Amino acid sequence: MNPAPSTTDDRSMQAVDESVLAYPEPPAHPNWHQNATTYGPLSPTQQKHNQQVLLAGLTGQAA
């Protein structure tokens, strides 16, 4: 008796030949290729504000 076919086999993991698609894949959105924005550390004021909001949320108080 043959085992049941796997739901993920090597053929499904390979790239699809575009000639077999019903329509061509659209180009990637321009933002896909942009570098991610890097952020610096939070200022002490921002840290305190975030701490207050977090504590208010944890204790059920309105911010």
C-alpha positions in Angstrom: 0.0 0.0 0.0 1.4 3.4 -0.9 1.5 6.1 1.7 -0.7 9.2 1.3 0.9 11.9 -0.8 2.6 14.7 1.1 0.9 18.1 1.2 4.2 19.8 0.6 6.5 18.1 -1.8 9.7 19.3 -3.6 7.7 20.3 -6.7 5.5 22.7 -4.8 8.5 24.4 -3.2 10.3 25.1 -6.5 9.8 28.3 -8.4 6.9 28.3 -10.9 7.7 28.7 -14.5 5.9 31.9 -15.6 4.9 30.3 -18.9 2.4 28.1 -17.1 0.7 31.0 -15.2 -2.6 32.3 -16.4 -1.2 35.9 -16.2 2.3 37.3 -15.6 3.3 38.2 -12.1 3.1 42.0 -11.5 6.3 43.8 -10.7 7.2 44.3 -7.1 6.0 47.5 -5.4 8.8 50.2 -5.4 8.7 50.3 -1.6 9.7 46.7 -1.5 13.3 47.6 -2.5 13.8 50.6 -0.3 16.1 50.4 2.7 14.3 50.2 6.1 14.2 53.3 8.2 16.5 53.1 11.2 15.4 54.7 14.4 17.6 55.9 17.2 17.1 55.3 20.9 14.2 56.8 22.7 14.7 59.9 24.7 14.1 59.7 28.5 10.9 61.7 28.0 9.6 59.1 25.4 10.7 56.2 27.6 8.7 57.7 30.6 5.6 58.3 28.4 5.7 54.7 27.1 6.1 53.4 30.6 3.1 55.4 31.8 1.0 54.2 28.9 2.0 50.6 29.4 1.3 50.7 33.2 -2.1 52.4 32.6 -3.0 49.7 30.1 -1.9 46.9 32.4 -3.8 48.3 35.4 -6.9 49.1 33.3 -6.8 52.8 33.8 -7.5 55.3 31.0 -4.4 56.9 29.6 
